[in-house]
Structures are given as structure tokens and as C-alpha cells.
Amino acid sequence: MEDKLDFLVYCIENYKNAKSLKGKEALDIFNSYRVFEYINASYEALHTTGREYIIEDLSIYINARQKVDLKVVH
């Protein structure tokens, strides 16, 4: 369990730094688009990859969620 928590922190910190976000901005994005749930569900695969892959994967996931949410609004 502690490994997963450490990995969640690792993911949000690296995403925040890569996207030049403040901590609250990154946390809001992760909460709004259910990124923590995605990371938990994908932990076995994601934790074996590198930082760049993780950031890219999370970016793709967030962009897809944003598109879905926009379709729901319209």
C-alpha cells in the first residue's frame, strides 16, 4: 500500500513539474479527471515504466477525459 502511495506522489510531482503547474493546479486536474483512480488501476504496468512514459501516458489520459467531459456538457 505504501508503494502505491509513494507512486501516486511520484506521478503527481513529475506531472506538475513537466507541465509547469502549481501543486494545487495538478491536484485539481488529478481529482477532476479521476487520474488517481487511473493510476491505481494501472499501477502494475505504470510503475515499471520511466518518468517520460508516465507523463505522456497521464497526459493522453487527461486529454481523453477532457474530451469526454466536453461532449457531456455539449
N, CA, C and O atoms as a Tinker XYZ file with bonds, in Angstrom:
   296  protein
     1  N      0.826000   -1.198000    0.000000    73     2
     2  CA     0.000000    0.000000    0.000000    64     1     3
     3  C      0.868000    1.258000    0.000000    63     2     4     5
     4  O      0.583000    2.218000   -0.717000    81     3
     5  N      1.916000    1.246000    0.800000    73     3     6
     6  CA     2.805000    2.407000    0.858000    64     5     7
     7  C      3.497000    2.634000   -0.478000    63     6     8     9
     8  O      3.747000    3.776000   -0.865000    81     7
     9  N      3.808000    1.550000   -1.183000    73     7    10
    10  CA     4.428000    1.673000   -2.502000    64     9    11
    11  C      3.509000    2.413000   -3.467000    63    10    12    13
    12  O      3.964000    3.259000   -4.236000    81    11
    13  N      2.218000    2.096000   -3.427000    73    11    14
    14  CA     1.267000    2.760000   -4.311000    64    13    15
    15  C      1.141000    4.237000   -3.963000    63    14    16    17
    16  O      1.069000    5.081000   -4.856000    81    15
    17  N      1.115000    4.553000   -2.685000    73    15    18
    18  CA     1.027000    5.950000   -2.263000    64    17    19
    19  C      2.265000    6.715000   -2.715000    63    18    20    21
    20  O      2.154000    7.830000   -3.226000    81    19
    21  N      3.429000    6.130000   -2.532000    73    19    22
    22  CA     4.667000    6.761000   -2.997000    64    21    23
    23  C      4.617000    6.985000   -4.505000    63    22    24    25
    24  O      5.063000    8.020000   -5.001000    81    23
    25  N      4.080000    6.023000   -5.219000    73    23    26
    26  CA     3.992000    6.136000   -6.679000    64    25    27
    27  C      3.011000    7.232000   -7.087000    63    26    28    29
    28  O      3.272000    7.964000   -8.042000    81    27
    29  N      1.887000    7.357000   -6.381000    73    27    30
    30  CA     0.937000    8.436000   -6.668000    64    29    31
    31  C      1.596000    9.796000   -6.496000    63    30    32    33
    32  O      1.418000   10.689000   -7.325000    81    31
    33  N      2.353000    9.951000   -5.423000    73    31    34
    34  CA     3.070000   11.205000   -5.177000    64    33    35
    35  C      4.098000   11.443000   -6.281000    63    34    36    37
    36  O      4.223000   12.556000   -6.791000    81    35
    37  N      4.825000   10.405000   -6.642000    73    35    38
    38  CA     5.811000   10.488000   -7.722000    64    37    39
    39  C      5.145000   10.964000   -9.018000    63    38    40    41
    40  O      5.673000   11.838000   -9.707000    81    39
    41  N      3.996000   10.391000   -9.341000    73    39    42
    42  CA     3.293000   10.743000  -10.576000    64    41    43
    43  C      2.841000   12.192000  -10.569000    63    42    44    45
    44  O      3.064000   12.912000  -11.543000    81    43
    45  N      2.214000   12.629000   -9.497000    73    43    46
    46  CA     1.695000   13.998000   -9.475000    64    45    47
    47  C      2.837000   15.005000   -9.469000    63    46    48    49
    48  O      2.739000   16.048000  -10.116000    81    47
    49  N      3.893000   14.720000   -8.767000    73    47    50
    50  CA     5.038000   15.642000   -8.733000    64    49    51
    51  C      5.692000   15.763000  -10.105000    63    50    52    53
    52  O      6.010000   16.866000  -10.551000    81    51
    53  N      5.891000   14.639000  -10.765000    73    51    54
    54  CA     6.527000   14.677000  -12.079000    64    53    55
    55  C      5.622000   15.324000  -13.120000    63    54    56    57
    56  O      6.099000   16.069000  -13.976000    81    55
    57  N      4.325000   15.049000  -13.056000    73    55    58
    58  CA     3.377000   15.674000  -13.984000    64    57    59
    59  C      3.352000   17.186000  -13.747000    63    58    60    61
    60  O      3.399000   17.969000  -14.696000    81    59
    61  N      3.280000   17.581000  -12.501000    73    59    62
    62  CA     3.267000   19.004000  -12.133000    64    61    63
    63  C      4.503000   19.711000  -12.671000    63    62    64    65
    64  O      4.394000   20.782000  -13.269000    81    63
    65  N      5.646000   19.138000  -12.470000    73    63    66
    66  CA     6.892000   19.753000  -12.935000    64    65    67
    67  C      6.975000   19.794000  -14.460000    63    66    68    69
    68  O      7.411000   20.793000  -15.033000    81    67
    69  N      6.564000   18.722000  -15.111000    73    67    70
    70  CA     6.627000   18.660000  -16.575000    64    69    71
    71  C      5.697000   19.681000  -17.224000    63    70    72    73
    72  O      6.006000   20.218000  -18.288000    81    71
    73  N      4.571000   19.945000  -16.592000    73    71    74
    74  CA     3.567000   20.862000  -17.151000    64    73    75
    75  C      3.660000   22.261000  -16.551000    63    74    76    77
    76  O      2.823000   23.115000  -16.843000    81    75
    77  N      4.659000   22.502000  -15.723000    73    75    78
    78  CA     4.872000   23.799000  -15.058000    64    77    79
    79  C      3.619000   24.265000  -14.311000    63    78    80    81
    80  O      3.181000   25.407000  -14.446000    81    79
    81  N      3.065000   23.356000  -13.529000    73    79    82
    82  CA     1.867000   23.649000  -12.753000    64    81    83
    83  C      2.223000   23.844000  -11.286000    63    82    84    85
    84  O      3.265000   23.390000  -10.815000    81    83
    85  N      1.341000   24.524000  -10.583000    73    83    86
    86  CA     1.457000   24.596000   -9.128000    64    85    87
    87  C      0.833000   23.333000   -8.570000    63    86    88    89
    88  O      0.057000   22.663000   -9.252000    81    87
    89  N      1.167000   23.008000   -7.342000    73    87    90
    90  CA     0.658000   21.790000   -6.726000    64    89    91
    91  C     -0.859000   21.713000   -6.741000    63    90    92    93
    92  O     -1.424000   20.671000   -7.075000    81    91
    93  N     -1.520000   22.799000   -6.384000    73    91    94
    94  CA    -2.993000   22.820000   -6.348000    64    93    95
    95  C     -3.575000   22.610000   -7.732000    63    94    96    97
    96  O     -4.587000   21.924000   -7.877000    81    95
    97  N     -2.952000   23.190000   -8.757000    73    95    98
    98  CA    -3.437000   23.011000  -10.137000    64    97    99
    99  C     -3.361000   21.529000  -10.545000    63    98   100   101
   100  O     -4.310000   20.977000  -11.101000    81    99
   101  N     -2.234000   20.911000  -10.262000    73    99   102
   102  CA    -2.062000   19.496000  -10.608000    64   101   103
   103  C     -3.050000   18.635000   -9.823000    63   102   104   105
   104  O     -3.650000   17.716000  -10.381000    81   103
   105  N     -3.220000   18.919000   -8.555000    73   103   106
   106  CA    -4.157000   18.166000   -7.735000    64   105   107
   107  C     -5.585000   18.319000   -8.239000    63   106   108   109
   108  O     -6.338000   17.346000   -8.271000    81   107
   109  N     -5.961000   19.528000   -8.633000    73   107   110
   110  CA    -7.303000   19.755000   -9.185000    64   109   111
   111  C     -7.523000   18.951000  -10.465000    63   110   112   113
   112  O     -8.589000   18.369000  -10.661000    81   111
   113  N     -6.515000   18.921000  -11.334000    73   111   114
   114  CA    -6.604000   18.144000  -12.578000    64   113   115
   115  C     -6.748000   16.657000  -12.248000    63   114   116   117
   116  O     -7.607000   15.975000  -12.807000    81   115
   117  N     -5.913000   16.161000  -11.346000    73   115   118
   118  CA    -5.953000   14.737000  -10.996000    64   117   119
   119  C     -7.302000   14.365000  -10.388000    63   118   120   121
   120  O     -7.833000   13.288000  -10.657000    81   119
   121  N     -7.850000   15.247000   -9.576000    73   119   122
   122  CA    -9.157000   14.968000   -8.966000    64   121   123
   123  C    -10.289000   15.097000   -9.985000    63   122   124   125
   124  O    -11.183000   14.252000  -10.024000    81   123
   125  N    -10.259000   16.133000  -10.800000    73   123   126
   126  CA   -11.331000   16.366000  -11.774000    64   125   127
   127  C    -11.452000   15.245000  -12.792000    63   126   128   129
   128  O    -12.562000   14.881000  -13.182000    81   127
   129  N    -10.342000   14.702000  -13.221000    73   127   130
   130  CA   -10.344000   13.696000  -14.276000    64   129   131
   131  C    -10.067000   12.287000  -13.755000    63   130   132   133
   132  O     -9.768000   11.380000  -14.532000    81   131
   133  N    -10.166000   12.113000  -12.467000    73   131   134
   134  CA   -10.036000   10.805000  -11.826000    64   133   135
   135  C     -8.715000   10.105000  -12.167000    63   134   136   137
   136  O     -8.673000    8.899000  -12.411000    81   135
   137  N     -7.649000   10.895000  -12.177000    73   135   138
   138  CA    -6.330000   10.367000  -12.534000    64   137   139
   139  C     -5.803000    9.425000  -11.459000    63   138   140   141
   140  O     -5.129000    8.446000  -11.778000    81   139
   141  N     -6.098000    9.704000  -10.188000    73   139   142
   142  CA    -5.633000    8.813000   -9.127000    64   141   143
   143  C     -6.226000    7.415000   -9.294000    63   142   144   145
   144  O     -5.542000    6.415000   -9.078000    81   143
   145  N     -7.502000    7.352000   -9.680000    73   143   146
   146  CA    -8.141000    6.059000   -9.902000    64   145   147
   147  C     -7.484000    5.336000  -11.080000    63   146   148   149
   148  O     -7.265000    4.125000  -11.041000    81   147
   149  N     -7.173000    6.108000  -12.130000    73   147   150
   150  CA    -6.496000    5.530000  -13.296000    64   149   151
   151  C     -5.124000    4.969000  -12.909000    63   150   152   153
   152  O     -4.761000    3.864000  -13.312000    81   151
   153  N     -4.380000    5.728000  -12.140000    73   151   154
   154  CA    -3.046000    5.273000  -11.722000    64   153   155
   155  C     -3.166000    4.015000  -10.875000    63   154   156   157
   156  O     -2.410000    3.064000  -11.070000    81   155
   157  N     -4.105000    3.998000   -9.942000    73   155   158
   158  CA    -4.299000    2.803000   -9.115000    64   157   159
   159  C     -4.643000    1.594000   -9.965000    63   158   160   161
   160  O     -4.113000    0.506000   -9.743000    81   159
   161  N     -5.525000    1.776000  -10.935000    73   159   162
   162  CA    -5.937000    0.667000  -11.794000    64   161   163
   163  C     -4.797000    0.200000  -12.702000    63   162   164   165
   164  O     -4.737000   -0.974000  -13.068000    81   163
   165  N     -3.906000    1.103000  -13.062000    73   163   166
   166  CA    -2.813000    0.801000  -13.994000    64   165   167
   167  C     -1.467000    0.649000  -13.296000    63   166   168   169
   168  O     -0.427000    0.584000  -13.951000    81   167
   169  N     -1.486000    0.593000  -11.985000    73   167   170
   170  CA    -0.243000    0.588000  -11.205000    64   169   171
   171  C      0.743000   -0.483000  -11.658000    63   170   172   173
   172  O      1.926000   -0.202000  -11.848000    81   171
   173  N      0.260000   -1.703000  -11.831000    73   171   174
   174  CA     1.173000   -2.805000  -12.169000    64   173   175
   175  C      1.965000   -2.524000  -13.438000    63   174   176   177
   176  O      3.146000   -2.864000  -13.519000    81   175
   177  N      1.335000   -1.914000  -14.416000    73   175   178
   178  CA     2.029000   -1.599000  -15.668000    64   177   179
   179  C      2.826000   -0.308000  -15.559000    63   178   180   181
   180  O      3.976000   -0.248000  -15.993000    81   179
   181  N      2.220000    0.729000  -14.981000    73   179   182
   182  CA     2.862000    2.048000  -14.963000    64   181   183
   183  C      4.122000    2.105000  -14.109000    63   182   184   185
   184  O      5.093000    2.756000  -14.493000    81   183
   185  N      4.124000    1.445000  -12.973000    73   183   186
   186  CA     5.268000    1.604000  -12.071000    64   185   187
   187  C      6.548000    0.967000  -12.601000    63   186   188   189
   188  O      7.623000    1.158000  -12.034000    81   187
   189  N      6.429000    0.214000  -13.683000    73   187   190
   190  CA     7.623000   -0.399000  -14.274000    64   189   191
   191  C      8.192000    0.429000  -15.428000    63   190   192   193
   192  O      9.187000    0.044000  -16.042000    81   191
   193  N      7.552000    1.572000  -15.719000    73   191   194
   194  CA     7.986000    2.401000  -16.844000    64   193   195
   195  C      8.780000    3.606000  -16.344000    63   194   196   197
   196  O      8.932000    3.810000  -15.139000    81   195
   197  N      9.274000    4.385000  -17.270000    73   195   198
   198  CA    10.062000    5.563000  -16.930000    64   197   199
   199  C      9.221000    6.816000  -16.775000    63   198   200   201
   200  O      8.042000    6.843000  -17.126000    81   199
   201  N      9.845000    7.842000  -16.249000    73   199   202
   202  CA     9.179000    9.109000  -15.978000    64   201   203
   203  C      8.533000    9.700000  -17.218000    63   202   204   205
   204  O      7.384000   10.139000  -17.159000    81   203
   205  N      9.240000    9.723000  -18.334000    73   203   206
   206  CA     8.706000   10.319000  -19.563000    64   205   207
   207  C      7.467000    9.575000  -20.046000    63   206   208   209
   208  O      6.489000   10.186000  -20.476000    81   207
   209  N      7.520000    8.258000  -19.970000    73   207   210
   210  CA     6.370000    7.455000  -20.392000    64   209   211
   211  C      5.166000    7.741000  -19.496000    63   210   212   213
   212  O      4.046000    7.893000  -19.984000    81   211
   213  N      5.398000    7.812000  -18.209000    73   211   214
   214  CA     4.309000    8.068000  -17.265000    64   213   215
   215  C      3.669000    9.424000  -17.540000    63   214   216   217
   216  O      2.443000    9.533000  -17.577000    81   215
   217  N      4.479000   10.447000  -17.733000    73   215   218
   218  CA     3.942000   11.785000  -18.016000    64   217   219
   219  C      3.144000   11.777000  -19.310000    63   218   220   221
   220  O      2.056000   12.350000  -19.372000    81   219
   221  N      3.668000   11.139000  -20.331000    73   219   222
   222  CA     2.963000   11.058000  -21.609000    64   221   223
   223  C      1.656000   10.282000  -21.468000    63   222   224   225
   224  O      0.627000   10.700000  -21.999000    81   223
   225  N      1.690000    9.165000  -20.762000    73   223   226
   226  CA     0.500000    8.354000  -20.562000    64   225   227
   227  C     -0.568000    9.135000  -19.789000    63   226   228   229
   228  O     -1.745000    9.104000  -20.150000    81   227
   229  N     -0.162000    9.823000  -18.742000    73   227   230
   230  CA    -1.118000   10.616000  -17.966000    64   229   231
   231  C     -1.675000   11.768000  -18.795000    63   230   232   233
   232  O     -2.855000   12.100000  -18.681000    81   231
   233  N     -0.845000   12.370000  -19.615000    73   231   234
   234  CA    -1.305000   13.460000  -20.486000    64   233   235
   235  C     -2.351000   12.955000  -21.477000    63   234   236   237
   236  O     -3.368000   13.613000  -21.697000    81   235
   237  N     -2.106000   11.804000  -22.067000    73   235   238
   238  CA    -3.065000   11.216000  -23.005000    64   237   239
   239  C     -4.380000   10.914000  -22.284000    63   238   240   241
   240  O     -5.459000   11.206000  -22.801000    81   239
   241  N     -4.283000   10.337000  -21.104000    73   239   242
   242  CA    -5.483000   10.010000  -20.331000    64   241   243
   243  C     -6.273000   11.277000  -19.979000    63   242   244   245
   244  O     -7.490000   11.318000  -20.154000    81   243
   245  N     -5.591000   12.293000  -19.490000    73   243   246
   246  CA    -6.256000   13.547000  -19.109000    64   245   247
   247  C     -6.898000   14.202000  -20.328000    63   246   248   249
   248  O     -8.034000   14.669000  -20.244000    81   247
   249  N     -6.202000   14.245000  -21.444000    73   247   250
   250  CA    -6.773000   14.829000  -22.669000    64   249   251
   251  C     -8.021000   14.078000  -23.113000    63   250   252   253
   252  O     -9.000000   14.692000  -23.537000    81   251
   253  N     -7.988000   12.762000  -23.018000    73   251   254
   254  CA    -9.161000   11.956000  -23.391000    64   253   255
   255  C    -10.329000   12.240000  -22.449000    63   254   256   257
   256  O    -11.469000   12.362000  -22.898000    81   255
   257  N    -10.059000   12.343000  -21.167000    73   255   258
   258  CA   -11.123000   12.642000  -20.190000    64   257   259
   259  C    -11.703000   14.040000  -20.442000    63   258   260   261
   260  O    -12.911000   14.246000  -20.325000    81   259
   261  N    -10.841000   14.986000  -20.785000    73   259   262
   262  CA   -11.321000   16.343000  -21.074000    64   261   263
   263  C    -12.266000   16.323000  -22.267000    63   262   264   265
   264  O    -13.301000   16.988000  -22.242000    81   263
   265  N    -11.932000   15.581000  -23.301000    73   263   266
   266  CA   -12.793000   15.487000  -24.487000    64   265   267
   267  C    -14.130000   14.844000  -24.146000    63   266   268   269
   268  O    -15.175000   15.297000  -24.614000    81   267
   269  N    -14.105000   13.802000  -23.343000    73   267   270
   270  CA   -15.343000   13.141000  -22.928000    64   269   271
   271  C    -16.202000   14.118000  -22.125000    63   270   272   273
   272  O    -17.409000   14.216000  -22.346000    81   271
   273  N    -15.588000   14.828000  -21.208000    73   271   274
   274  CA   -16.342000   15.781000  -20.387000    64   273   275
   275  C    -16.933000   16.911000  -21.229000    63   274   276   277
   276  O    -18.034000   17.383000  -20.947000    81   275
   277  N    -16.207000   17.345000  -22.262000    73   275   278
   278  CA   -16.732000   18.388000  -23.137000    64   277   279
   279  C    -17.946000   17.901000  -23.915000    63   278   280   281
   280  O    -18.898000   18.654000  -24.118000    81   279
   281  N    -17.916000   16.653000  -24.347000    73   279   282
   282  CA   -19.050000   16.085000  -25.075000    64   281   283
   283  C    -20.279000   15.975000  -24.181000    63   282   284   285
   284  O    -21.406000   16.166000  -24.636000    81   283
   285  N    -20.057000   15.668000  -22.920000    73   283   286
   286  CA   -21.165000   15.549000  -21.973000    64   285   287
   287  C    -21.805000   16.906000  -21.744000    63   286   288   289
   288  O    -23.026000   16.999000  -21.617000    81   287
   289  N    -21.000000   17.961000  -21.690000    73   287   290
   290  CA   -21.502000   19.315000  -21.462000    64   289   291
   291  C    -22.296000   19.806000  -22.661000    63   290   292   293
   292  O    -23.313000   20.479000  -22.496000    81   291
   293  N    -21.842000   19.477000  -23.869000    73   291   294
   294  CA   -22.497000   19.992000  -25.084000    64   293   295
   295  C    -23.607000   19.125000  -25.461000    63   294   296
   296  O    -24.284000   19.387000  -26.456000    81   295
